[in-house]
Amino acid sequence: MIPDFLVTHSGGFHADELMSSVILTRLFPSAKLVRSRAPEWITPGSDRIIYDVGGAYDAEAGIFDHHQRGAPLREDGAPYSSFGLIWKHFGRAYLLALDVPEAHADAVHAAFDQKFVLPIDLLDNGAVDPSVAGPLVSLTLPSLLATLKPVFDAKDADADDRAFDVALTIARTFVEAGIAQRASKLRAESLVLEAIATTGESRVLELPMGMPFRPAIVKAGADHLLFVVHPRDKDWCVTGIRLSDDGFEQRADLPAAWAGLNNGELEKVSGVIGAVFCHNARFIAAAKTREAALAMADIAVKEALAG
């Protein structure tokens, strides 16, 4: 089905139909986006996809609402918003349209659903209180998108539609960036797993560039690794490996004597010519050359094992 119209409700807008519009307008760029509550528009037809309005969920009929009694739920009982429904049915096609490799599409689809789509579903349905964000509540994406609505006394009859168009552009940026980040993590995983295989029993993993590395290290069960070395712009980095995604504790810290030192001081204390910086928290250091970075990593490993 290639629709002529993409139909959602008029008036004030929310994150769920904005995000749904991002997906659908990418997949069906020639379709006209119609914002209306008129019965002739929100009645299913072969020429349209209707979402967040219409009082029904019937994928075959092309209608994806969640406000009616008996609204659709996920397998775990969490409620869908229109975004969740559109993502469920059109998300994989959208990923392929963004050139996500087919082999990665299912993994990216699931990750984006869990971390981006589901929170919007829950907030839109009142299943999560926005106050859980604490003082950052006004900076959540749904809240920021809501600030783009016209002020209450805007007199222009087209104010809502013009604001929707602006918000849609911004929403598109966040969706596409979120997809790009998740897709890049899978590309990084392949590179890191290959590097781990090449590294063998060494405690130092060398990568061809900076990239997310911890998930692949955990997946590979490479518990012996302590530090990662990679080029960065005009220098090289020596980086620790966090014990968890949420904390800052590392498998091993860089030497305490290096903490907060720069250039000549760090060279003198470390004994490595080309050592230029060590963070005071000892999770990252920099060197002028690959050889210097590897030498720093080797010293750090020996100290960590000795301690």
ABEGO torsion letter per residue (X at the ends): XBBABBBBBBEBBBAAAAAAAAAAAAABAABBBBBBABAAAABBBAABBBBGBGGBBBAAAGBBBAABBGBBBBAAGBBBBAAAAAAAAAAAAAAAAAGBBAAAAAAAAAAAAAAAAAAAAAAAAGABBAAAAEAAAAABAAAAAAAABBBAABABAAAAAAAAAAAAAAAAAAAAAAAAAAAAAAAAAAAAAAAAAAAEABABBBBABBBBAAAAAAAAGBAABABBBBBBEABBBBBBBBABAABABBABBBBAAABGBBEAAAAAAAGBBGBABBBAAGABBBBABAAAAAAAAAAAAAAAAAX
